[in-house]
């Protein structure tokens, strides 16, 4: 059995639709057929609509037609068989190359599809998202080869397949999306802070306190060498002024402008994670920063603010970036628990399996050396991966490895 061989040419895909859209969407995007015939049940008609919406967003799918048929009973083998038979016998598809995707739907639906494939001599395939391959099957069910999933799926397409939309937030999201020139010094400083890892804590905590003072003055006692270097770099970018180093303590005044304040109190980490993911070559298909994700949840539309979102081979990761001193284990238990609850809850509320699919990962990234125990415990329960300041230089690799791993 071969692997990485060229996939057979397919004009028509017949797909059993289940609750998860990605095993249906991935081979469509990879094979680019002329038409897709969707076998649905009453319960998953909305999933089929989302798949069609997602396909319309991909330029390669401009001429593709996706057609959901009348629902079948998911537990009656003969109904799926008859639906497949009707498609296979249709004069519209005479002389066309057909294949049946048996990944979705119930086991009884798969049995009906298998009977039709065997009777009419039509090949099948199964999408193995854990190993990231498409398994080729003969009409009799024997494995004939494996094809790596290589399709690129944008965050927009992934989210549309789950009934959601994405848009950049002003000011930072819009600027990043448009590669605004004014971002250049911020990107440089973000890279410096990110590479400093936990050594950025001392200065950034003092800066946060200074912003809340009337005179905007800050001081770092027993400043580390890294702290002094970071302060000089910030002064070069006009983020700090009046920097004075007496050999032990470091004194400064923060420049209280909106963008600079937003950057130093949090956006720097988002920008760092975004830039290292973008700069990692072809590791990711799409990377976006500071976006709103909207999805209709009756009776209203729910909006989630997301720091960084990335996709790779039909999988998605949402990254929450936290930098403030409220993340410090030195704070009182009440604030520690509140920080933990808010940091992980925003990921939980967005990436529930029934809303965003099984192929989404959650990561919490911080520059802190340690995270509160309450946060770590809650993150573990919600299957959220925590990345601390010691790991910041490897954050792109960590995100990629989690997107390559097996999903529950």
Secondary structure, 3 states (H helix, E strand, C coil): CEECCCCCCCCEEEEECCCCCHHHHHHHHHHCCCEEEEECCHHHHHHHHHHHHHHHHCHHHCCCEEEECCCCCCCCHHHHHHHHHHHHCCHHHCCCCEEEECCCCCHHHHHHHHHHHHHHCCEEEEEECCCCEEEEECCCCCEEEEEECCCCCCHHHHHHHCCEEEEECCCHHHHHHCCCHHHHHHHHHHHHHHHHHHHHHHHHHHHHHHHCCCCCEEEECCCCHHHHHHHHHHHHCCCEEEEEECCCCEEEEECCCHHHHHHHHHHHHHHHHHHHHHCCCCCCCEEEEEEEEEEEECCEEEEEEEEEEEEECCEEEEEEEECCHHHCCCCCHHHHHHHHHHHHHHHHHHCCHHHHCCCEEEEEEECCCCCCHHHHHHHHHCCEEEECHHHHHHHHHHHHHHHHCCCC
